Amino acid sequence: MYYGVQYYPEQWPEERWALDAQMMQRAEVNTVRMGEFAWSAYEPREGVYDFGWMERAIGLLNQHGIQVILCTCSRTPPPWVFKKYPGVANTRFDGQVNRCGQRYTVGLAHAEFASLAMRIDRTVVEHFAGHPGICGWQVDNEVGGFNDCYCERCLGTFQDYLREKYATVEALNRAWGEHFWSFHFDDFTEVPLPANNSQLVLEYRRFLSSLNVEFTRSRAELIHRLDPGKFVTTNFQSFQDKHGVSFPMAETIDLPGMNPFPPRSPEFILDYYRGKKGSVLVLEQLSRLANWDTGEGWMRLWAYRALAHGACGTIFFRWRTARYGQEQHADGILPHAGQENRRYRELARMGEELRILGERIDTTAVRAQTALLMGYEGRWAMEAGLDIPAMRGELDMARIHQAFLRRNIPVDAFDPHGDLSGYRLVIAPRLWLVDERIATNLRAFVERGGVLCLTAASGVVDEFNKSFEMPRPGPLAEMAGITVSDLSVLEKPFRVASKAIPGLEGAEASAMADEIHPAGAEVLATYASGWRAGLPVLTRNRWGKGVVFYLGTVLEGDALAALVDERCAQAGVQAGLPTPEGVFAHERSGEGLRLLFLLNQNEEACEVTVPGGWQDALTGEAVKQVRLEGVDVRVLQRRE
């Protein structure tokens, strides 16, 4: 179990380090992450290196029983790099060249940056390779964040990327369409930077993502070659950001990492970045937010929530609030003055608990029969072609995920190309982009008996962001037993009628509506108001050994919960432990052991009744009626 903090020794007087290490040890911290912004401290002038300070910091932490995850640092160069090598800087979409002063303002495809970045990263890894106090490495920080570039040189690299992918310009024209607004290419050099052409915008986003994935791959390979035996990770940002696709990036490293920052990021990302690898390391766990009243207990509860969703450790951001710079009044466990406070006491309390529980948590994992599917490319394609905020797929995904949480049902979440064997129920909200691999994957799942649910705005475009000539939902239409003739934004809610699912009777359909025409599917719910009265809202179609549902609008609250209950009943997915409103139960299981995490997200105390056989995991005491204080966590265990 990795438990610790993000630490910046280069930002604090060295005479303070020993006290920091002592305080961390008292709080049972066993892991510290360091070094992602250390280039200016490592190499204050070109070719002049100073690693002594980091050696002393690592040594001091090791003396206090603390291991280190060391980061490479090349995406945030110091001022002398921008001054001497201005070509490293990236260019915004408006043509403005970014300069020193922000982080990640570099062009990954720029030759100057690529050379300098590999030099500093190789030098750092070579210097610290084999250090017994370093347990693993992190590739930079939030790879993909803010390093988009729209300069002429990147355009040339993009054109080379297109030449390699499409081989001929005729193939590109066929894939993207041609002659709309005279958009036709005779040569790859005619392809411009992206503007408002949805095919071009999607492909450029893929190109930028490929740079981020390749950057991560190159660093992971460097570390594995120079310091074999150490794990490599990196931290994915919240999935709303337009950074590199996390799933291929996760394949380049050993252990995916992430930054959950509730309340501004949905709980969904805890399952999404766990993905198909089954585990995730929280590399920046929220301690507080400057614009959010983070009261007593929330820091601990949010960290336990990540562990309950399958994380193998949690590293809090950050040890001490910065006294200067852009994060001067942002996150931190200790305040500017560095004294003990309530957040430190929470850190110590959880540290003592994990000292007892950590090994048992490490032997367990989340087991799910339900999968939620969402791809980056589908979201990019929709934003490029129909950028209506209320219709964005991540909003529906977060709502649906929350509905499962309310039933304490575990879910896995990943890209729609992923392996679906082993699941009973699959929900793919707003599956805007469907390529042949996705269609084949979903058809195979349903044919062998799976229950699939699609929602409005699915099967709209192919992998090039070009609309299908066949009726929507495109290659999924036959399986769904419907055709869709129109998609509209709903300016106001429409009422729903349903005898088949009583929980939908009188519900509100909002945000958008597909105009559905059954082609063999059974209608389970219709609109009950407006000009849409009588038109289908929800359909069901049997296909092979399975079933396909299609929801042609957006439902929320109790109506969405009723729909989830019906889907689970159809698929044979059992609800979890019943809990009061605002209390959530998450289970991790392993060989002969089950752990139950009870999280009370209310400010008031409550009680939860559990079946026989459960014990308090800290004390071993048998429990039946579990009391949870406000904003509290209890962990139970059961031997099988």
Stockholm file with secondary structure:
# STOCKHOLM 1.0

chainA/1-640         MYYGVQYYPEQWPEERWALDAQMMQRAEVNTVRMGEFAWSAYEPREGVYDFGWMERAIGLLNQHGIQVILCTCSRTPPPWVFKKYPGVANTRFDGQVNRCGQRYTVGLAHAEFASLAMRIDRTVVEHFAGHPGICGWQVDNEVGGFNDCYCERCLGTFQDYLREKYATVEALNRAWGEHFWSFHFDDFTEVPLPANNSQLVLEYRRFLSSLNVEFTRSRAELIHRLDPGKFVTTNFQSFQDKHGVSFPMAETIDLPGMNPFPPRSPEFILDYYRGKKGSVLVLEQLSRLANWDTGEGWMRLWAYRALAHGACGTIFFRWRTARYGQEQHADGILPHAGQENRRYRELARMGEELRILGERIDTTAVRAQTALLMGYEGRWAMEAGLDIPAMRGELDMARIHQAFLRRNIPVDAFDPHGDLSGYRLVIAPRLWLVDERIATNLRAFVERGGVLCLTAASGVVDEFNKSFEMPRPGPLAEMAGITVSDLSVLEKPFRVASKAIPGLEGAEASAMADEIHPAGAEVLATYASGWRAGLPVLTRNRWGKGVVFYLGTVLEGDALAALVDERCAQAGVQAGLPTPEGVFAHERSGEGLRLLFLLNQNEEACEVTVPGGWQDALTGEAVKQVRLEGVDVRVLQRRE
#=GR chainA/1-640 SS CEEEEECCGGGSCHHHHHHHHHHHHHTTCCEEEECTTCHHHHCSBTTBCCCHHHHHHHHHHHHTTCEEEEECCTTSCCHHHHHHCGGGBCBCTTSCBCCTTSSSCBCTTCHHHHHHHHHHHHHHHHHHTTCTTEEEEECSSSTTTTCCCCSHHHHHHHHHHHHHHHSSHHHHHHHHCCCBTTBCCSSGGGCCCCSSCHHHHHHHHHHHHHHHHHHHHHHHHHHHHHSTTCEEEEEECCTTSCCSCHHHHHTTSSEEEECCCTTTSCTHHHHHTTGGGTCEEEEEEECCBTTBCCCTTHHHHHHHHHHHTTEEEEEEECSBCCSSSTTTTSCCSBCTTCCCCHHHHHHHHHHHHHHHHHHHHHTCBCCCSEEEECCHHHHHHHHHHCCCGGGCHHHHHHHHHHHHHHTTCCEEEECTTSCCTTCSEEEETTCCBCCHHHHHHHHHHHHTTCEEEEESSCSCBCTTSCBCSSCBTGGGHHHHTEEEEEEEECSSCEEEECSSSGGGTTCEEEEEEEEEEESSCEEEEEECSGGGTTSEEEEEEEETTEEEEEECEECCHHHHHHHHHHHHHHHTCCCCCCCCTTEEEEEEEETTEEEEEEEECSSSCEEEECCTTCEETTTCCBCSEEEECTTEEEEEEEEC
#=GC SS_cons         CEEEEECCGGGSCHHHHHHHHHHHHHTTCCEEEECTTCHHHHCSBTTBCCCHHHHHHHHHHHHTTCEEEEECCTTSCCHHHHHHCGGGBCBCTTSCBCCTTSSSCBCTTCHHHHHHHHHHHHHHHHHHTTCTTEEEEECSSSTTTTCCCCSHHHHHHHHHHHHHHHSSHHHHHHHHCCCBTTBCCSSGGGCCCCSSCHHHHHHHHHHHHHHHHHHHHHHHHHHHHHSTTCEEEEEECCTTSCCSCHHHHHTTSSEEEECCCTTTSCTHHHHHTTGGGTCEEEEEEECCBTTBCCCTTHHHHHHHHHHHTTEEEEEEECSBCCSSSTTTTSCCSBCTTCCCCHHHHHHHHHHHHHHHHHHHHHTCBCCCSEEEECCHHHHHHHHHHCCCGGGCHHHHHHHHHHHHHHTTCCEEEECTTSCCTTCSEEEETTCCBCCHHHHHHHHHHHHTTCEEEEESSCSCBCTTSCBCSSCBTGGGHHHHTEEEEEEEECSSCEEEECSSSGGGTTCEEEEEEEEEEESSCEEEEEECSGGGTTSEEEEEEEETTEEEEEECEECCHHHHHHHHHHHHHHHTCCCCCCCCTTEEEEEEEETTEEEEEEEECSSSCEEEECCTTCEETTTCCBCSEEEECTTEEEEEEEEC
//
